[in-house]
Amino acid sequence: MSVNIRPATPADIAAMLDIEQQATSHPWTQALFESCFAERYFNFVLQQETKVLGFYIGQFIAGEASLFDLAVLPTAQGQGFGRLLLQHFIQQADQLAALDCWLEVRESNQKAIRLYQSEGFHQTAKRANYYPTATGHEDAILMGLPLR
């Protein structure tokens, strides 16, 4: 079955929130999702037929594109959907004439870090004790991808 990546709308928030809650240890709130539908954001969902399997939330401001969130339904992981969403984010950033793409990721999320590196992102900095964990906090790895 083929998949389709299309712009997200506020009507997709429930599906995005469900994926977020299943795929992450510290999910975003509905209010946070709702706040990410302002003009400076570019959000997309990946769907198969009518089912949303993944999404990303991007922001474009001051010539930079930031990937704020990317998640794939756990039952759909390992099929390349995360890579498709990441590549789509980079293409959208390029179409917006972004100079760079930026993201941050939990240091423990080595699978995501390898994915980002395979698409050209490199570590630029580290934020100590940034993300909450069940037992405290862990570092955030900041990564960048120059486009121009």
Phi and psi in degrees as GROMACS dihedral restraints (atoms count N, CA, C in turn):
[ dihedral_restraints ]
;  ai    aj    ak    al  type     phi  dphi    fc
    3     4     5     6     1   -85.5    20    10
    4     5     6     7     1   159.5    20    10
    6     7     8     9     1  -116.5    20    10
    7     8     9    10     1   160.2    20    10
    9    10    11    12     1  -132.4    20    10
   10    11    12    13     1   135.8    20    10
   12    13    14    15     1  -108.8    20    10
   13    14    15    16     1   123.9    20    10
   15    16    17    18     1  -136.5    20    10
   16    17    18    19     1   160.3    20    10
   18    19    20    21     1   -58.7    20    10
   19    20    21    22     1   137.8    20    10
   21    22    23    24     1   -78.8    20    10
   22    23    24    25     1   149.3    20    10
   24    25    26    27     1  -125.2    20    10
   25    26    27    28     1   165.4    20    10
   27    28    29    30     1   -55.0    20    10
   28    29    30    31     1   -25.6    20    10
   30    31    32    33     1   -65.9    20    10
   31    32    33    34     1   -18.1    20    10
   33    34    35    36     1   -86.7    20    10
   34    35    36    37     1    -7.1    20    10
   36    37    38    39     1   -57.6    20    10
   37    38    39    40     1   -41.2    20    10
   39    40    41    42     1   -60.6    20    10
   40    41    42    43     1   -44.5    20    10
   42    43    44    45     1   -67.2    20    10
   43    44    45    46     1   -40.8    20    10
   45    46    47    48     1   -63.6    20    10
   46    47    48    49     1   -43.4    20    10
   48    49    50    51     1   -63.5    20    10
   49    50    51    52     1   -40.3    20    10
   51    52    53    54     1   -61.7    20    10
   52    53    54    55     1   -45.5    20    10
   54    55    56    57     1   -62.4    20    10
   55    56    57    58     1   -46.2    20    10
   57    58    59    60     1   -57.1    20    10
   58    59    60    61     1   -44.0    20    10
   60    61    62    63     1   -67.6    20    10
   61    62    63    64     1   -33.5    20    10
   63    64    65    66     1   -80.2    20    10
   64    65    66    67     1   -30.3    20    10
   66    67    68    69     1   -98.1    20    10
   67    68    69    70     1   -14.1    20    10
   69    70    71    72     1  -128.6    20    10
   70    71    72    73     1   153.0    20    10
   72    73    74    75     1   -77.8    20    10
   73    74    75    76     1   -27.6    20    10
   75    76    77    78     1  -131.6    20    10
   76    77    78    79     1    78.3    20    10
   78    79    80    81     1   -69.2    20    10
   79    80    81    82     1   154.5    20    10
   81    82    83    84     1   -66.5    20    10
   82    83    84    85     1   160.7    20    10
   84    85    86    87     1   -90.1    20    10
   85    86    87    88     1   164.4    20    10
   87    88    89    90     1   -61.5    20    10
   88    89    90    91     1   -40.0    20    10
   90    91    92    93     1   -61.2    20    10
   91    92    93    94     1   -37.7    20    10
   93    94    95    96     1   -67.1    20    10
   94    95    96    97     1   -43.4    20    10
   96    97    98    99     1   -58.1    20    10
   97    98    99   100     1   -46.7    20    10
   99   100   101   102     1   -59.7    20    10
  100   101   102   103     1   -35.7    20    10
  102   103   104   105     1   -70.5    20    10
  103   104   105   106     1   -15.1    20    10
  105   106   107   108     1   -93.3    20    10
  106   107   108   109     1    23.7    20    10
  108   109   110   111     1  -115.2    20    10
  109   110   111   112     1    25.2    20    10
  111   112   113   114     1   -80.0    20    10
  112   113   114   115     1   174.2    20    10
  114   115   116   117     1   -57.7    20    10
  115   116   117   118     1   -36.9    20    10
  117   118   119   120     1   -78.5    20    10
  118   119   120   121     1    -3.4    20    10
  120   121   122   123     1   -96.2    20    10
  121   122   123   124     1   149.9    20    10
  123   124   125   126     1  -132.4    20    10
  124   125   126   127     1   112.9    20    10
  126   127   128   129     1  -121.6    20    10
  127   128   129   130     1   138.4    20    10
  129   130   131   132     1  -136.6    20    10
  130   131   132   133     1   151.0    20    10
  132   133   134   135     1  -118.6    20    10
  133   134   135   136     1   150.0    20    10
  135   136   137   138     1  -107.1    20    10
  136   137   138   139     1   124.9    20    10
  138   139   140   141     1  -131.3    20    10
  139   140   141   142     1   153.4    20    10
  141   142   143   144     1  -120.1    20    10
  142   143   144   145     1   118.3    20    10
  144   145   146   147     1    55.7    20    10
  145   146   147   148     1  -115.9    20    10
  147   148   149   150     1  -106.1    20    10
  148   149   150   151     1     0.9    20    10
  150   151   152   153     1   -94.1    20    10
  151   152   153   154     1   125.3    20    10
  153   154   155   156     1   -78.0    20    10
  154   155   156   157     1   123.4    20    10
  156   157   158   159     1  -106.0    20    10
  157   158   159   160     1   -18.1    20    10
  159   160   161   162     1  -168.8    20    10
  160   161   162   163     1   172.7    20    10
  162   163   164   165     1  -161.6    20    10
  163   164   165   166     1   166.4    20    10
  165   166   167   168     1  -142.8    20    10
  166   167   168   169     1   155.8    20    10
  168   169   170   171     1  -122.0    20    10
  169   170   171   172     1   119.7    20    10
  171   172   173   174     1  -120.6    20    10
  172   173   174   175     1   155.4    20    10
  174   175   176   177     1  -130.6    20    10
  175   176   177   178     1   138.0    20    10
  177   178   179   180     1  -119.6    20    10
  178   179   180   181     1   119.6    20    10
  180   181   182   183     1  -154.5    20    10
  181   182   183   184     1   137.4    20    10
  183   184   185   186     1    52.9    20    10
  184   185   186   187     1    40.5    20    10
  186   187   188   189     1    78.5    20    10
  187   188   189   190     1     6.0    20    10
  189   190   191   192     1  -123.2    20    10
  190   191   192   193     1   141.4    20    10
  192   193   194   195     1  -107.2    20    10
  193   194   195   196     1   129.9    20    10
  195   196   197   198     1  -118.1    20    10
  196   197   198   199     1   132.3    20    10
  198   199   200   201     1   -91.4    20    10
  199   200   201   202     1   109.6    20    10
  201   202   203   204     1   -87.9    20    10
  202   203   204   205     1   -33.5    20    10
  204   205   206   207     1  -158.0    20    10
  205   206   207   208     1   141.3    20    10
  207   208   209   210     1  -147.1    20    10
  208   209   210   211     1   126.6    20    10
  210   211   212   213     1  -147.8    20    10
  211   212   213   214     1   147.4    20    10
  213   214   215   216     1  -126.7    20    10
  214   215   216   217     1   138.6    20    10
  216   217   218   219     1   -51.1    20    10
  217   218   219   220     1   130.5    20    10
  219   220   221   222     1   -52.1    20    10
  220   221   222   223     1   -37.5    20    10
  222   223   224   225     1   -71.1    20    10
  223   224   225   226     1   -13.0    20    10
  225   226   227   228     1  -106.9    20    10
  226   227   228   229     1     0.8    20    10
  228   229   230   231     1   -71.1    20    10
  229   230   231   232     1   157.1    20    10
  231   232   233   234     1    82.6    20    10
  232   233   234   235     1     9.5    20    10
  234   235   236   237     1  -113.0    20    10
  235   236   237   238     1     9.3    20    10
  237   238   239   240     1    88.0    20    10
  238   239   240   241     1     5.8    20    10
  240   241   242   243     1   -69.8    20    10
  241   242   243   244     1   -36.3    20    10
  243   244   245   246     1   -61.7    20    10
  244   245   246   247     1   -41.9    20    10
  246   247   248   249     1   -64.2    20    10
  247   248   249   250     1   -42.6    20    10
  249   250   251   252     1   -59.6    20    10
  250   251   252   253     1   -44.0    20    10
  252   253   254   255     1   -65.1    20    10
  253   254   255   256     1   -42.5    20    10
  255   256   257   258     1   -63.7    20    10
  256   257   258   259     1   -44.5    20    10
  258   259   260   261     1   -62.9    20    10
  259   260   261   262     1   -38.3    20    10
  261   262   263   264     1   -64.4    20    10
  262   263   264   265     1   -43.0    20    10
  264   265   266   267     1   -57.3    20    10
  265   266   267   268     1   -46.2    20    10
  267   268   269   270     1   -63.0    20    10
  268   269   270   271     1   -42.5    20    10
  270   271   272   273     1   -62.6    20    10
  271   272   273   274     1   -42.7    20    10
  273   274   275   276     1   -64.6    20    10
  274   275   276   277     1   -42.4    20    10
  276   277   278   279     1   -60.3    20    10
  277   278   279   280     1   -41.7    20    10
  279   280   281   282     1   -63.9    20    10
  280   281   282   283     1   -42.4    20    10
  282   283   284   285     1   -64.5    20    10
  283   284   285   286     1   -28.8    20    10
  285   286   287   288     1   -81.6    20    10
  286   287   288   289     1     0.7    20    10
  288   289   290   291     1    65.2    20    10
  289   290   291   292     1    33.2    20    10
  291   292   293   294     1   -64.1    20    10
  292   293   294   295     1   144.6    20    10
  294   295   296   297     1   -79.0    20    10
  295   296   297   298     1   -35.6    20    10
  297   298   299   300     1  -145.9    20    10
  298   299   300   301     1   159.5    20    10
  300   301   302   303     1  -114.4    20    10
  301   302   303   304     1   142.3    20    10
  303   304   305   306     1  -132.6    20    10
  304   305   306   307     1   151.4    20    10
  306   307   308   309     1  -158.8    20    10
  307   308   309   310     1   165.3    20    10
  309   310   311   312     1  -133.7    20    10
  310   311   312   313     1   150.6    20    10
  312   313   314   315     1  -145.5    20    10
  313   314   315   316     1   147.5    20    10
  315   316   317   318     1   -59.8    20    10
  316   317   318   319     1   135.8    20    10
  318   319   320   321     1   -58.1    20    10
  319   320   321   322     1   -31.7    20    10
  321   322   323   324     1   -75.3    20    10
  322   323   324   325     1   -13.4    20    10
  324   325   326   327     1   -87.0    20    10
  325   326   327   328     1    68.7    20    10
  327   328   329   330     1   -65.5    20    10
  328   329   330   331     1   -31.0    20    10
  330   331   332   333     1   -61.8    20    10
  331   332   333   334     1   -45.6    20    10
  333   334   335   336     1   -67.3    20    10
  334   335   336   337     1   -41.7    20    10
  336   337   338   339     1   -59.5    20    10
  337   338   339   340     1   -43.5    20    10
  339   340   341   342     1   -62.6    20    10
  340   341   342   343     1   -40.1    20    10
  342   343   344   345     1   -61.3    20    10
  343   344   345   346     1   -49.3    20    10
  345   346   347   348     1   -61.2    20    10
  346   347   348   349     1   -42.5    20    10
  348   349   350   351     1   -63.3    20    10
  349   350   351   352     1   -38.1    20    10
  351   352   353   354     1   -66.4    20    10
  352   353   354   355     1   -20.3    20    10
  354   355   356   357     1  -100.4    20    10
  355   356   357   358     1    10.5    20    10
  357   358   359   360     1   103.5    20    10
  358   359   360   361     1    -4.4    20    10
  360   361   362   363     1   -71.8    20    10
  361   362   363   364     1   148.1    20    10
  363   364   365   366     1  -135.2    20    10
  364   365   366   367     1   152.9    20    10
  366   367   368   369     1   -69.8    20    10
  367   368   369   370     1   132.5    20    10
  369   370   371   372     1  -113.5    20    10
  370   371   372   373     1   -24.9    20    10
  372   373   374   375     1  -167.8    20    10
  373   374   375   376     1   177.2    20    10
  375   376   377   378     1  -138.3    20    10
  376   377   378   379     1   136.8    20    10
  378   379   380   381     1  -106.6    20    10
  379   380   381   382     1   113.7    20    10
  381   382   383   384     1   -68.5    20    10
  382   383   384   385     1   138.0    20    10
  384   385   386   387     1    52.3    20    10
  385   386   387   388     1    40.8    20    10
  387   388   389   390     1   -83.4    20    10
  388   389   390   391     1   -46.5    20    10
  390   391   392   393     1   -94.6    20    10
  391   392   393   394     1   137.1    20    10
  393   394   395   396     1   -72.5    20    10
  394   395   396   397     1   148.6    20    10
  396   397   398   399     1  -130.9    20    10
  397   398   399   400     1   177.7    20    10
  399   400   401   402     1   -65.0    20    10
  400   401   402   403     1   -25.2    20    10
  402   403   404   405     1  -117.9    20    10
  403   404   405   406     1     9.2    20    10
  405   406   407   408     1   154.3    20    10
  406   407   408   409     1  -118.9    20    10
  408   409   410   411     1  -143.5    20    10
  409   410   411   412     1   159.6    20    10
  411   412   413   414     1  -135.1    20    10
  412   413   414   415     1   162.2    20    10
  414   415   416   417     1   -73.8    20    10
  415   416   417   418     1   152.1    20    10
  417   418   419   420     1  -103.2    20    10
  418   419   420   421     1   135.0    20    10
  420   421   422   423     1   -97.6    20    10
  421   422   423   424     1   122.1    20    10
  423   424   425   426     1   -91.3    20    10
  424   425   426   427     1   134.3    20    10
  426   427   428   429     1  -131.0    20    10
  427   428   429   430     1   146.4    20    10
  429   430   431   432     1  -133.0    20    10
  430   431   432   433     1   154.7    20    10
  432   433   434   435     1  -137.0    20    10
  433   434   435   436     1   108.3    20    10
  435   436   437   438     1   -71.5    20    10
  436   437   438   439     1   136.2    20    10
  438   439   440   441     1  -106.1    20    10
  439   440   441   442     1   -27.5    20    10
